[in-house]
Amino acid sequence: MKALILQSGGPTAVLNQSLAGVASCFHQKGSLLGARYGLQGLLHEDLIDLHDLPWDSIQKTPGAFLGSARIKPTPEDIQRIVQVLDAHKIQTLFWIGGNDSAEAANIIFQNAPHIQVILIPKTIDNDLLETDFCPGYLSAARLINYLALGEEWDCLSLKHSIKINICMGRHTGWLAAASGLSLYQKPTHLIYVPEIPFSSEKFLQDIALSFNQYGRATVIVAEGVFTQLQKEDHLKDEFGNPFLSTSKLGDYLYHLVETQLPPLLKEKVKFRLRCDTWGYLQRCFPDITSSLDEKVAYTLGQKAFELTLLKKSGIMVTLLSDLSMGYCSLDKVSQKTKYLPRSYMNSQGNHISSAFFHKFQPLVGSLPQMPEVSLESLTSLVKPYFKERNPLNSKQLKAE
């Protein structure tokens, strides 16, 4: 067997695990080439031999070892791609990617049926249908929890703090919801996802309720919420997806809270407000990857190889809820989105439900928790200390 593999779309912390999983199956049998920078490498015939590389190191490295790209193939591109594949006698095309990659891979499959096309799923957005979760999601979820917990401690440390964070996820709230795992049922931690219609009035009321009772609030908003707020023509990529990881949503929410929250507060106090867009740092952060995420990504790569021996094509490898593996037609995932179920959010629509917590906490693994020991939790034990109140006399100060 002679095969080619490419990586496509946004990188993840475990993307190279799937690459290594496929490569591990070619040690004894067949030849495996890699396309540098996704379809760009295939179009420009920038191919490399993947044998005898230090895979133990490569598979543990975040990002895309081969390089990635986001390209929707044109009819001219398809003609060129088939020409290159045939010229190098490529029988199988392995494609590691997400939604847009599924669409691109399906286009190649439909136009070159003589070539096996197999998609290996990956995306931190976790929005691919037919698979229980996507490689990359669990590791990103771990990072999101560390960030959210750090924000909570920051707001607890500085009086009258409100922090808003915009996280990735494209049109879904899977990643934003994950931030609630280490802060489960914490009333000061609020989450907003695009699957639930956004209400500026309720958003302000939720923050006011937390601030009035606890003197702070930390807020996670999925980037997809932005499409509900403004009907302007968004800049879009090759696949027609609007660019969402910008500062526009944060700027909008900052102005909303700054101007309209004060009348809802019980006391007229000056609050500390900040809004950040986490952006790309969520994708390839090292050292806190999920061990299950790594294992699943690697094994899906091996499963993809097994399916080539069964002559399967035009498919995506899938993960079932019991962590066994199967496959589905690319038609079932191409140009489709798996949205966060309403049952995974609480009745107020501003935090995760127990169903989400019990489903994903075991998968994400052990996370740091917000300790109950803080100055505010020890109010009954902490007493002011002074021997005698004796304000200094201003005249005495001048004399001294």
C-alpha positions in Angstrom: 0.0 0.0 0.0 1.2 3.5 -0.8 -0.6 6.2 1.1 -0.4 10.0 1.8 -1.5 11.8 5.0 -2.2 15.4 5.6 -3.3 17.6 8.5 -5.9 20.3 8.0 -7.7 23.1 9.8 -6.9 24.4 13.3 -4.2 22.5 15.2 -4.7 20.8 18.6 -2.6 19.5 21.4 -3.0 15.9 20.2 -3.2 16.3 16.5 0.2 14.5 16.0 -1.0 11.5 18.0 -3.3 10.6 15.1 -0.5 11.1 12.7 1.8 8.8 14.7 -1.0 6.3 15.0 -1.2 6.0 11.2 2.6 6.0 10.8 3.0 3.2 13.4 1.1 0.9 11.0 3.5 1.4 8.2 6.6 0.2 9.9 6.3 -3.3 8.5 4.0 -2.7 5.5 3.6 -0.1 2.8 4.8 3.4 2.2 3.6 6.6 3.8 4.1 10.1 2.5 3.1 13.4 4.2 1.9 16.6 2.5 3.4 19.7 4.1 0.8 22.3 5.1 -2.3 20.3 4.2 -3.8 20.7 0.7 -1.2 23.4 -0.1 1.5 20.7 0.0 -0.5 18.4 -2.1 -1.3 21.0 -4.7 2.4 22.1 -4.9 3.7 18.5 -4.7 5.5 19.3 -1.4 5.7 15.8 -0.1 8.0 14.1 2.4 8.7 10.5 3.4 7.5 9.7 6.9 9.6 6.6 7.5 12.3 6.5 10.2 11.2 9.6 12.0 11.4 10.1 15.9 7.7 9.3 16.3 7.9 9.0 20.1 8.8 12.7 20.2 6.6 13.8 17.4 3.4 12.3 18.8 3.8 14.2 22.1 4.4 17.5 20.3 1.4 19.9 20.2 0.4 21.5 16.9 0.6 20.1 13.3 3.9 18.4 12.6 3.3 18.4 8.9 1.9 21.9 8.9 -1.8 22.7 8.3 -4.0 24.8 6.1 -7.6 25.6 5.5 -8.3 25.4 1.8 -11.6 24.5 0.1 -10.6 22.9 -3.2 -11.8 24.4 -6.4 -12.6 22.3 -9.5 -9.1 23.2 -10.8 -7.6 22.2 -7.5 -9.3 18.8 -7.6 -7.9 18.2 -11.1 -4.4 19.0 -9.8 -4.8 16.9 -6.6 -5.9 13.8 -8.5 -3.0 14.4 -11.0 -0.5 14.5 -8.1 -2.0 11.5 -6.3 -2.0 9.4 -9.5 1.6 10.5 -10.5 2.9 9.2 -7.2 0.7 6.1 -7.3 -1.1 7.0 -4.1 -3.9 4.5 -3.3 -5.0 5.9 0.1 -5.5 9.5 1.4 -5.6 9.9 5.2 -7.0 13.3 6.2 -6.8 14.5 9.8 -9.3 17.3 10.3 -12.7 18.7 11.4 -15.9 20.0 9.8 -14.3 21.9 6.9 -11.9 19.0 6.3 -14.8 16.6 6.1 -16.3 18.8 3.4 -13.0 19.0 1.5 -12.3 15.3 1.9 -15.8 14.5 0.6 -15.2 16.6 -2.5 -12.0 14.7 -3.2 -13.8 11.3 -2.6 -16.6 12.2 -5.0 -14.3 13.3 -7.7 -11.6 10.6 -7.4 -13.5 7.4 -6.4 -10.5 5.2 -7.3 -8.6 6.7 -4.3 -9.4 5.6 -0.7 -10.3 8.7 1.4 -10.5 8.3 5.2 -11.0 11.2 7.6 -9.6 11.1 11.1 -11.5 13.5 13.3 -10.0 16.3 15.3 -11.3 19.7 16.6 -11.2 21.5 19.9 -14.8 22.7 19.1 -16.2 19.1 19.5 -18.8 19.9 16.9 -18.4 16.8 14.6 -21.5 14.6 14.4 -21.4 10.8 14.6 -18.5 10.7 17.1 -18.9 10.8 20.9 -16.2 13.5 21.3 -13.4 14.8 19.1 -9.7 14.4 19.7 -8.4 17.8 20.9 -11.5 18.7 22.8 -10.6 17.1 26.1 -7.1 18.7 26.2 -8.6 22.1 25.4 -11.2 21.6 28.0 -8.5 21.0 30.6 -6.8 24.3 29.7 -10.1 26.1 29.8 -10.6 24.9 33.4 -7.2 26.1 34.5 -7.9 29.5 32.9 -11.4 29.8 34.4 -10.1 28.8 37.8 -7.3 31.4 37.7 -9.8 34.0 36.7 -12.0 33.1 39.6 -9.1 33.5 42.1 -8.1 36.8 40.5 -11.7 38.2 40.9 -11.7 36.9 44.5 -8.5 38.7 45.2 -9.5 42.1 44.0 -12.6 43.6 45.5 -15.6 44.4 43.2 -14.2 42.5 40.1 -16.0 41.4 37.0 -14.1 39.4 34.3 -15.5 38.4 30.9 -13.7 35.9 28.8 -14.5 35.0 25.2 -13.6 31.4 24.3 -13.5 29.5 21.0 -16.0 27.0 19.8 -17.2 28.4 16.5 -21.0 28.0 16.4 -21.3 25.8 19.4 -20.8 26.0 23.2 -19.0 22.8 23.9 -15.8 24.5 24.9 -17.4 27.2 26.9 -19.5 24.6 28.8 -16.3 22.7 29.7 -15.2 25.7 31.8 -17.8 24.7 34.4 -16.2 21.4 35.3 -13.8 22.8 38.0 -16.3 25.5 39.0 -19.4 23.3 39.0 -22.4 24.9 40.7 -20.3 28.0 41.6 -22.8 30.9 41.5 -20.1 33.4 40.6 -19.2 31.5 37.4 -21.5 32.2 34.5 -21.5 30.6 31.0 -23.2 31.6 27.8 -23.4 29.5 24.7 -24.8 30.2 21.2 -27.3 27.3 21.4 -29.3 29.4 23.9 -30.7 32.7 22.5 -28.6 35.5 24.1 -30.5 38.2 26.1 -28.6 41.3 27.0 -31.1 42.0 29.8 -30.7 38.5 31.3 -26.9 38.7 30.9 -26.8 41.9 33.0 -29.3 40.5 35.5 -27.1 37.4 36.0 -24.0 39.4 36.6 -25.8 41.8 38.9 -27.1 38.9 41.0 -23.7 37.5 41.4 -22.1 40.8 42.1 -24.7 41.9 44.6 -24.4 38.7 46.6 -20.7 37.9 46.3 -19.0 41.1 45.1 -17.7 39.5 41.9 -18.5 37.6 38.7 -16.5 35.6 36.2 -18.1 35.1 32.8 -17.3 32.8 29.9 -19.0 33.6 26.6 -18.7 31.3 23.5 -17.5 33.2 20.4 -20.5 32.0 18.5 -22.8 34.3 20.5 -21.5 37.2 18.4 -23.6 36.2 15.4 -26.7 36.8 17.5 -25.7 40.3 18.5 -24.9 42.0 15.2 -26.3 41.3 11.8 -23.4 42.9 10.0 -21.6 41.0 7.2 -18.8 39.1 8.9 -15.5 38.4 7.3 -15.6 34.8 6.2 -13.0 32.0 5.4 -13.0 29.8 2.3 -15.8 27.6 3.7 -18.1 30.5 4.5 -17.5 30.5 8.2 -17.4 33.9 9.9 -14.2 34.9 11.7 -15.3 34.9 15.4 -12.1 34.9 17.4 -11.8 38.7 17.3 -12.1 41.4 20.0 -15.5 42.6 18.7 -17.7 40.4 21.0 -15.5 41.4 24.0 -15.8 45.1 23.1 -19.5 44.8 22.8 -20.0 43.0 26.1 -17.6 45.3 27.9 -19.5 48.4 26.8 -22.8 46.7 27.7 -21.7 46.0 31.3 -19.9 49.3 31.8 -22.9 51.4 30.8 -25.9 49.3 31.8 -24.9 47.3 34.9 -24.6 50.2 37.5 -28.4 50.8 37.8 -28.8 47.1 38.7 -26.4 47.1 41.6 -27.6 47.5 45.2 -24.8 49.8 46.1 -23.2 52.5 44.0 -19.6 51.1 43.9 -16.9 51.4 41.3 -16.3 47.9 39.9 -13.2 46.6 38.2 -14.2 45.3 34.7 -12.0 43.5 32.2 -12.7 41.5 29.0 -10.3 39.2 27.2 -10.5 37.1 24.1 -8.5 33.9 24.8 -8.1 33.1 21.1 -5.6 30.6 19.7 -3.9 29.9 23.0 -6.7 27.3 23.6 -5.6 25.0 20.8 -2.0 23.8 21.4 -1.2 24.5 25.0 1.5 22.0 26.2 1.9 20.0 29.4 -1.8 19.8 30.5 -3.1 17.5 27.7 -5.6 14.8 28.6 -4.1 11.3 28.6 -7.4 9.9 27.3 -7.3 12.5 24.5 -3.8 11.4 23.5 -4.8 7.7 23.6 -8.0 8.2 21.6 -6.3 10.3 19.0 -3.5 7.7 18.5 -5.9 4.8 18.3 -8.2 6.5 15.8 -5.1 6.8 13.6 -4.5 3.1 13.8 -8.2 2.3 13.3 -8.1 4.4 10.1 -5.3 2.1 8.8 -7.4 -1.0 9.7 -10.3 0.4 7.7 -8.1 0.7 4.6 -7.5 -3.0 4.7 -11.3 -3.5 4.7 -11.4 -1.4 1.5 -13.5 1.3 3.2 -13.5 4.8 1.6 -15.4 8.1 1.8 -15.6 7.6 5.6 -14.7 9.2 8.9 -13.4 7.1 11.8 -15.7 7.5 14.8 -15.5 7.1 18.6 -18.5 5.5 20.4 -19.7 6.3 23.9 -18.0 3.1 25.2 -14.7 4.3 23.6 -14.9 1.6 21.0 -14.4 2.7 17.4 -16.4 2.6 14.2 -16.9 4.7 11.1 -19.5 6.7 9.2 -20.0 8.1 5.7 -18.5 11.5 5.1 -21.9 12.6 3.9 -23.1 12.4 7.5 -20.5 14.9 8.8 -19.7 17.1 5.9 -21.3 20.6 6.2 -23.0 19.6 9.4 -22.6 20.7 13.1 -23.1 18.9 16.4 -24.7 21.4 18.8 -24.5 21.4 22.5 -27.8 19.8 23.8 -30.0 22.1 25.9 -30.0 19.4 28.6 -26.3 20.0 29.1 -27.0 23.5 30.5 -28.9 24.4 33.7 -32.5 25.7 33.7 -31.2 29.3 33.9 -29.1 28.8 30.8 -26.0 30.2 32.5 -24.0 27.2 33.7 -23.6 23.5 33.0 -26.1 20.9 34.1 -25.4 17.8 36.1 -25.7 15.8 32.9 -22.8 17.6 31.3 -20.7 17.4 34.5 -21.2 13.6 34.9 -20.6 13.0 31.2 -17.4 15.0 30.7 -15.7 15.2 34.1 -14.6 11.5 34.0 -13.4 12.0 30.4 -11.4 15.2 31.0 -9.9 13.7 34.1 -8.7 15.2 37.4 -8.8 18.9 37.6 -7.8 21.5 40.2 -10.8 22.6 42.3 -11.7 25.9 43.9 -10.7 25.3 47.6 -13.4 26.4 50.1 -10.7 28.0 52.3 -10.6 31.7 51.5 -10.8 34.9 53.6 -14.5 35.2 52.9 -15.2 31.6 53.8 -13.5 32.1 57.2 -15.4 35.2 58.2 -16.5 33.7 61.5 -12.8 33.0 62.4 -11.2 36.1 61.1 -11.3 39.0 63.6 -10.0 42.5 63.2 -6.9 43.2 65.4 -6.0 46.4 67.1 -5.1 47.4 70.7 -6.7 50.8 70.6 -8.2 53.0 68.0 -6.1 56.2 68.2 -6.3 58.4 65.1 -3.1 60.4 64.6 -3.4 64.1 65.2 -2.5 66.0 62.0 -0.8 68.8 64.1 1.3 66.2 65.9 2.4 64.7 62.5 3.5 68.2 61.3 5.5 68.7 64.5 7.3 65.4 64.1 
